[in-house]
Every structure is written in structure tokens, then in C-alpha cells.
Amino acid sequence: MKEGDGLYCYERFFPADPLAAFVKFFYYFHGRSDQSERILPQSLAEITFNLGRDGMESFIVPAGCKPYFVVPSDLDRIIGVCLHPWALHALFNLPPGQLGDAKLPLTNVLRIPCEKMTGCITNATSPREMISNLDAYLTASIGDMQHIVIRDAIGFIDRQYGQIKLSRFYQRYSHSSRRLQMLFEESIGLSPKKYSRLKRFHYAVSLLTPAKSLTSLALDAGYYDQAHFVHEFRAFSGTHPRQFLQESNQLNAINARTWF
């Protein structure tokens, strides 16, 4: 899937089974805009390689990462791996809760996998070949399929746009609420409550337009009232929803297509 409007080039590549259970998609991005953009927290984990003019840089962005700013023109040919929330733990035995909520250099977190994935890229001559090499490496990293309950629970929360009653949510599964919370923290680094809040926030962002009243939006997205919505929006984005609408949001528009 390829998109672009002159200011950016964005192309997605979807893996086949069994890797599709861990990697939602790969992407290639090249930006030309000099306008700084606020990147909202995602529910997917992400590994990125900025091929750069002065050497490659690689980063890991955990699910629920706090917002940060980028200038698209500084992203000189990005190869990205968008991972389902449980994949960091399943593929690399990495407890995401140890990462905190900030973007980190990949080599600081996964030194040997970083070296191997960097080799997959430097030994290729085109974005498609780079992604094919990464696909092969990650497929070979797949171990036993575990935590089926986490994948089911995340799918349920996603389908409800985060608008769930936690007491009823816990009743869906044979695990105790404490055990399910531990599995979430271990597998994706977020509690069921935090993940649900994030998905409700994503849904609210998808409804946000200059013409829509914040009170109406708040109720449609399952918040108690406008004040509750604005408080949650600030918690995840670092700004007021009306201020967010005034910012350049091309990259968030791209990300929003993969939220649900």
C-alpha cells in the first residue's frame, strides 16, 4: 500500500503468517516537510531505522510512549517495523514495562537483535529488499505461541474502542483480575485500564474536527463530560484538543489509519 502527496512518501508492507501474528506491518517513509509535528502515543510498539545521510540511527518506541516531536524532513528514509503490543516480549523476550514511556535507542535495549536487523538493512539495495530481509530474520525469531489470552483481550478492547467496563472485562477470562493485569504488564507494558484509556483516546482523536463540539465528542467517545475528555486528551497528547487541531498532523493522520 503506497501513499503520498508530495510532502511525504509512505508505503506499507504486510507480512504473511506466522509473522503476521507479531508484526502488523512494515513501512517505508520519506518526508519533505519542515513543519514540526507532535507524534501521539501509539498502541503498537515500533522499531525504526533512519537510514540518514550521516549514518543509520535506530530506535524503539514502546506502546503508550509519551508524545514527542519530529520534523519529517529530518526522517531521511525510514524503515519501520510496527509490532502488535505483545510482540516485543514474544519475539525478543523483552518485558516492555522495563522500557518506560519514552523513545529509546534500539542498541541500548536490544543490542544483538539491533546488530542483526541493521545487517538486514545494510546488506540490501532497496526498501523492499530491506523489509524482506527483516521479515526473514523476525520469522526465524518466532518461538512458542504464548499468551493467547492477551491477543484476545487486546482485540476485544480495540473492537470496543476502549469503552469497556473493567469488571465485565475481567469476567471474560478464566484468569483472576490480578493475573490478567500481570500478563498485560509483562506482555505489553500497560495495564488493561491504561490500554483501554489509550484506545478510547485514539477513538476520540478520530472524531475530533473543528466543527464538532467537545461536549458532544466527549459523550460519543465514552467520557463523563467535556472536562474529563480534555483532561485525558492532555494526559496522552500534552496539549488541548483545540490546540492540537491547529498543529500540523500529517504523521498522526497516517498513524490513525492503523489504530483500529
JOKA-V126721 format. One record per pair of residues at least 12 apart in sequence whose ideal C-beta (glycine too) atoms are under 8 Angstrom apart, sorted by the first residue. I is the first residue (numbers start at 1). J is the second residue. D is the distance in Angstrom with one decimal. If there is no record, write none. Layout:
# JOKA-V126721
i:I j:J d:D
i:I j:J d:D
This chain:
# JOKA-V126721
i:1 j:14 d:8.0
i:3 j:254 d:7.5
i:6 j:32 d:7.3
i:7 j:31 d:6.9
i:7 j:32 d:5.1
i:7 j:33 d:4.6
i:7 j:72 d:7.1
i:7 j:250 d:6.8
i:8 j:29 d:6.7
i:8 j:30 d:6.7
i:8 j:31 d:4.6
i:8 j:32 d:6.5
i:8 j:33 d:6.8
i:8 j:72 d:6.0
i:8 j:250 d:6.4
i:8 j:254 d:8.0
i:9 j:28 d:7.4
i:9 j:29 d:6.9
i:9 j:30 d:4.6
i:9 j:31 d:8.0
i:10 j:27 d:6.5
i:10 j:28 d:7.5
i:10 j:29 d:5.2
i:10 j:254 d:5.7
i:11 j:27 d:6.4
i:11 j:28 d:4.7
i:11 j:29 d:7.9
i:11 j:127 d:7.3
i:12 j:25 d:4.8
i:12 j:26 d:7.1
i:12 j:27 d:4.9
i:13 j:25 d:6.4
i:13 j:26 d:4.4
i:13 j:27 d:7.0
i:13 j:28 d:7.6
i:13 j:128 d:7.3
i:13 j:131 d:5.0
i:14 j:26 d:7.8
i:15 j:135 d:5.5
i:15 j:138 d:7.9
i:15 j:139 d:7.7
i:18 j:139 d:7.1
i:18 j:142 d:5.9
i:19 j:135 d:6.3
i:19 j:138 d:5.8
i:19 j:139 d:4.7
i:19 j:142 d:6.9
i:21 j:84 d:7.3
i:21 j:145 d:7.1
i:21 j:151 d:7.6
i:22 j:83 d:6.4
i:22 j:84 d:5.9
i:22 j:86 d:7.7
i:22 j:87 d:4.0
i:22 j:90 d:5.9
i:22 j:91 d:5.7
i:22 j:138 d:7.1
i:22 j:142 d:6.8
i:23 j:81 d:6.1
i:23 j:82 d:7.0
i:23 j:83 d:5.8
i:23 j:84 d:7.3
i:23 j:87 d:6.6
i:23 j:135 d:7.7
i:23 j:138 d:6.2
i:24 j:44 d:6.0
i:24 j:82 d:4.8
i:24 j:83 d:6.9
i:24 j:84 d:5.6
i:24 j:258 d:6.8
i:25 j:82 d:5.3
i:25 j:258 d:7.3
i:26 j:79 d:7.3
i:26 j:80 d:6.7
i:26 j:81 d:5.7
i:26 j:82 d:7.3
i:26 j:131 d:4.5
i:26 j:134 d:6.6
i:26 j:135 d:7.1
i:27 j:78 d:7.6
i:27 j:79 d:7.7
i:27 j:80 d:4.6
i:27 j:82 d:6.8
i:28 j:77 d:7.4
i:28 j:78 d:7.0
i:28 j:79 d:6.1
i:28 j:80 d:7.7
i:28 j:127 d:4.1
i:28 j:131 d:7.2
i:29 j:75 d:6.3
i:29 j:77 d:7.7
i:29 j:78 d:4.2
i:29 j:80 d:6.6
i:30 j:75 d:7.3
i:30 j:76 d:7.2
i:30 j:77 d:5.2
i:30 j:78 d:7.2
i:31 j:71 d:8.0
i:31 j:72 d:2.7
i:31 j:73 d:5.6
i:31 j:74 d:7.9
i:31 j:75 d:5.0
i:31 j:251 d:7.9
i:32 j:72 d:6.7
i:32 j:73 d:5.6
i:33 j:71 d:7.6
i:33 j:72 d:4.4
i:33 j:73 d:6.0
i:33 j:248 d:7.1
i:33 j:250 d:6.8
i:34 j:71 d:6.1
i:34 j:72 d:7.7
i:34 j:73 d:5.1
i:35 j:71 d:7.3
i:35 j:72 d:7.4
i:35 j:248 d:4.3
i:36 j:69 d:5.2
i:36 j:70 d:7.2
i:36 j:71 d:5.2
i:36 j:248 d:7.3
i:37 j:69 d:6.7
i:37 j:70 d:5.9
i:37 j:71 d:7.5
i:37 j:72 d:6.7
i:37 j:247 d:7.0
i:37 j:248 d:5.1
i:37 j:249 d:6.5
i:37 j:250 d:6.6
i:37 j:251 d:5.0
i:37 j:252 d:7.1
i:38 j:67 d:5.6
i:38 j:68 d:7.7
i:38 j:69 d:5.7
i:38 j:237 d:6.9
i:38 j:238 d:7.3
i:38 j:239 d:7.0
i:38 j:244 d:7.2
i:38 j:247 d:5.8
i:38 j:249 d:7.6
i:38 j:252 d:7.3
i:39 j:67 d:6.1
i:39 j:68 d:5.5
i:39 j:69 d:7.0
i:39 j:70 d:6.0
i:39 j:251 d:6.1
i:39 j:252 d:6.8
i:39 j:255 d:7.6
i:40 j:67 d:5.7
i:40 j:205 d:6.8
i:40 j:236 d:6.7
i:40 j:237 d:5.7
i:40 j:252 d:5.4
i:40 j:255 d:7.0
i:41 j:63 d:7.9
i:41 j:64 d:5.3
i:41 j:65 d:5.4
i:41 j:66 d:6.4
i:41 j:67 d:6.2
i:41 j:101 d:7.8
i:41 j:198 d:6.3
i:41 j:201 d:7.9
i:41 j:236 d:5.5
i:41 j:237 d:8.0
i:42 j:61 d:7.1
i:42 j:63 d:6.4
i:42 j:64 d:7.7
i:42 j:65 d:6.9
i:42 j:255 d:6.2
i:42 j:259 d:7.8
i:43 j:63 d:5.5
i:43 j:64 d:7.3
i:43 j:85 d:6.1
i:43 j:158 d:7.7
i:43 j:195 d:6.8
i:43 j:198 d:5.6
i:43 j:199 d:6.2
i:43 j:202 d:6.9
i:43 j:259 d:6.8
i:44 j:63 d:6.3
i:44 j:82 d:4.8
i:44 j:83 d:6.1
i:44 j:84 d:6.8
i:44 j:85 d:6.6
i:44 j:258 d:6.8
i:45 j:60 d:7.3
i:45 j:61 d:6.8
i:45 j:62 d:5.5
i:45 j:63 d:5.0
i:45 j:82 d:7.8
i:45 j:83 d:4.3
i:45 j:84 d:7.8
i:45 j:85 d:6.3
i:45 j:87 d:6.4
i:45 j:88 d:5.1
i:45 j:96 d:6.7
i:45 j:188 d:7.8
i:46 j:60 d:7.3
i:46 j:61 d:4.2
i:46 j:80 d:6.0
i:46 j:81 d:6.8
i:46 j:82 d:5.5
i:46 j:83 d:6.8
i:47 j:59 d:7.4
i:47 j:60 d:5.4
i:47 j:61 d:7.7
i:47 j:80 d:7.0
i:47 j:81 d:4.4
i:47 j:83 d:7.0
i:47 j:106 d:6.2
i:47 j:117 d:7.3
i:48 j:61 d:6.9
i:48 j:78 d:5.6
i:48 j:79 d:7.2
i:48 j:80 d:4.8
i:48 j:81 d:7.6
i:49 j:78 d:6.8
i:49 j:79 d:4.4
i:49 j:80 d:7.5
i:49 j:117 d:7.4
i:49 j:118 d:7.1
i:49 j:121 d:5.7
i:50 j:75 d:6.1
i:50 j:76 d:6.3
i:50 j:77 d:7.4
i:50 j:78 d:5.6
i:51 j:76 d:6.2
i:51 j:77 d:4.1
i:51 j:78 d:7.4
i:51 j:79 d:7.0
i:51 j:121 d:7.4
i:52 j:76 d:5.1
i:52 j:77 d:7.6
i:53 j:76 d:5.8
i:56 j:118 d:6.4
i:56 j:121 d:7.1
i:56 j:122 d:7.3
i:57 j:105 d:7.6
i:58 j:105 d:7.0
i:58 j:106 d:4.0
i:58 j:107 d:6.8
i:58 j:114 d:5.9
i:58 j:117 d:7.5
i:58 j:118 d:6.5
i:59 j:103 d:5.4
i:59 j:104 d:6.5
i:59 j:105 d:6.1
i:59 j:106 d:5.7
i:60 j:88 d:7.8
i:60 j:99 d:7.0
i:60 j:103 d:7.3
i:60 j:104 d:5.4
i:60 j:105 d:7.8
i:60 j:106 d:4.9
i:60 j:109 d:5.3
i:60 j:110 d:7.0
i:61 j:103 d:4.9
i:62 j:88 d:7.3
i:62 j:96 d:5.2
i:62 j:99 d:4.3
i:62 j:100 d:7.4
i:62 j:101 d:6.9
i:62 j:104 d:8.0
i:62 j:189 d:5.7
i:63 j:85 d:4.8
i:63 j:96 d:6.6
i:63 j:188 d:5.5
i:63 j:189 d:6.2
i:63 j:190 d:6.1
i:63 j:195 d:7.8
i:63 j:198 d:7.9
i:64 j:101 d:5.9
i:64 j:189 d:6.8
i:64 j:190 d:5.0
i:64 j:194 d:6.5
i:64 j:195 d:7.6
i:64 j:198 d:5.9
i:65 j:101 d:5.6
i:65 j:102 d:6.4
i:65 j:103 d:5.9
i:66 j:101 d:4.7
i:66 j:102 d:6.2
i:66 j:238 d:7.5
i:67 j:236 d:7.3
i:67 j:237 d:5.5
i:67 j:238 d:4.8
i:68 j:102 d:7.8
i:68 j:103 d:5.9
i:70 j:251 d:7.1
i:72 j:250 d:7.1
i:72 j:251 d:6.7
i:77 j:127 d:7.6
i:79 j:121 d:6.1
i:79 j:127 d:6.5
i:79 j:130 d:5.4
i:79 j:131 d:6.7
i:79 j:134 d:7.4
i:81 j:134 d:6.4
i:81 j:138 d:7.4
i:82 j:258 d:6.8
i:84 j:151 d:7.4
i:84 j:154 d:7.7
i:85 j:150 d:7.9
i:85 j:154 d:5.8
i:85 j:187 d:7.2
i:85 j:188 d:3.9
i:85 j:190 d:7.5
i:85 j:195 d:7.5
i:86 j:147 d:6.0
i:86 j:150 d:5.1
i:86 j:151 d:6.2
i:86 j:154 d:7.3
i:86 j:187 d:4.5
i:86 j:188 d:5.7
i:88 j:188 d:7.9
i:88 j:189 d:8.0
i:89 j:147 d:7.8
i:89 j:186 d:6.5
i:89 j:187 d:4.9
i:89 j:188 d:7.4
i:90 j:142 d:7.8
i:90 j:143 d:7.1
i:90 j:145 d:8.0
i:90 j:146 d:6.6
i:90 j:147 d:7.2
i:90 j:187 d:7.6
i:91 j:138 d:6.3
i:91 j:141 d:5.0
i:91 j:142 d:6.8
i:91 j:143 d:7.8
i:92 j:110 d:5.7
i:92 j:113 d:5.9
i:92 j:141 d:7.3
i:94 j:109 d:7.0
i:94 j:110 d:6.5
i:95 j:186 d:5.8
i:95 j:189 d:7.2
i:96 j:187 d:7.3
i:96 j:188 d:5.6
i:96 j:189 d:3.0
i:96 j:190 d:7.9
i:97 j:185 d:5.1
i:97 j:186 d:7.0
i:97 j:189 d:4.2
i:98 j:189 d:7.8
i:99 j:189 d:6.3
i:113 j:141 d:7.7
i:116 j:137 d:6.0
i:117 j:134 d:6.0
i:117 j:137 d:6.3
i:120 j:133 d:3.7
i:120 j:134 d:4.9
i:120 j:136 d:7.7
i:120 j:137 d:5.3
i:121 j:133 d:7.1
i:121 j:134 d:7.3
i:147 j:183 d:6.2
i:147 j:187 d:5.4
i:149 j:173 d:5.7
i:149 j:175 d:6.6
i:149 j:180 d:7.4
i:149 j:183 d:6.7
i:150 j:183 d:5.6
i:150 j:184 d:6.7
i:150 j:187 d:4.8
i:150 j:188 d:7.1
i:153 j:169 d:7.5
i:153 j:172 d:7.6
i:153 j:173 d:6.9
i:153 j:180 d:7.1
i:153 j:184 d:7.5
i:153 j:192 d:7.0
i:154 j:188 d:7.5
i:154 j:195 d:7.0
i:156 j:169 d:7.4
i:156 j:172 d:7.0
i:157 j:169 d:7.6
i:157 j:192 d:7.3
i:157 j:195 d:6.1
i:157 j:196 d:5.4
i:157 j:199 d:5.6
i:158 j:199 d:6.0
i:158 j:260 d:5.7
i:159 j:260 d:7.9
i:160 j:199 d:7.9
i:161 j:199 d:6.0
i:161 j:200 d:6.3
i:161 j:202 d:7.6
i:161 j:203 d:3.9
i:161 j:221 d:7.5
i:161 j:222 d:7.5
i:161 j:260 d:7.0
i:162 j:195 d:7.8
i:162 j:196 d:4.5
i:162 j:197 d:6.5
i:162 j:198 d:6.9
i:162 j:199 d:3.2
i:162 j:200 d:3.2
i:162 j:201 d:7.3
i:162 j:202 d:7.3
i:162 j:203 d:6.2
i:162 j:222 d:7.3
i:163 j:196 d:7.9
i:163 j:200 d:5.9
i:163 j:203 d:7.6
i:163 j:221 d:7.5
i:163 j:222 d:3.8
i:164 j:196 d:5.5
i:166 j:192 d:6.5
i:166 j:193 d:6.1
i:166 j:196 d:7.4
i:169 j:192 d:6.4
i:169 j:196 d:7.9
i:170 j:192 d:7.9
i:180 j:192 d:6.6
i:197 j:232 d:6.6
i:197 j:236 d:7.7
i:198 j:236 d:6.7
i:199 j:259 d:7.6
i:199 j:260 d:7.8
i:200 j:221 d:6.0
i:200 j:222 d:5.8
i:200 j:223 d:7.6
i:200 j:232 d:7.5
i:201 j:232 d:6.0
i:201 j:233 d:6.8
i:201 j:236 d:4.7
i:201 j:237 d:7.9
i:202 j:256 d:7.3
i:202 j:259 d:4.3
i:202 j:260 d:7.2
i:203 j:221 d:5.4
i:203 j:222 d:7.9
i:203 j:259 d:7.9
i:203 j:260 d:7.6
i:204 j:217 d:6.3
i:204 j:218 d:7.7
i:204 j:221 d:4.0
i:204 j:223 d:7.5
i:204 j:229 d:6.5
i:204 j:232 d:7.7
i:204 j:233 d:6.8
i:205 j:252 d:7.5
i:205 j:256 d:6.6
i:206 j:256 d:6.0
i:206 j:259 d:7.1
i:206 j:260 d:8.0
i:207 j:220 d:6.0
i:207 j:221 d:6.2
i:208 j:241 d:5.8
i:208 j:244 d:7.3
i:208 j:245 d:6.6
i:209 j:245 d:7.7
i:210 j:245 d:5.8
i:214 j:226 d:4.9
i:214 j:229 d:6.4
i:214 j:230 d:6.8
i:214 j:241 d:6.3
i:214 j:242 d:7.7
i:217 j:229 d:6.7
i:217 j:241 d:8.0
i:229 j:241 d:7.6
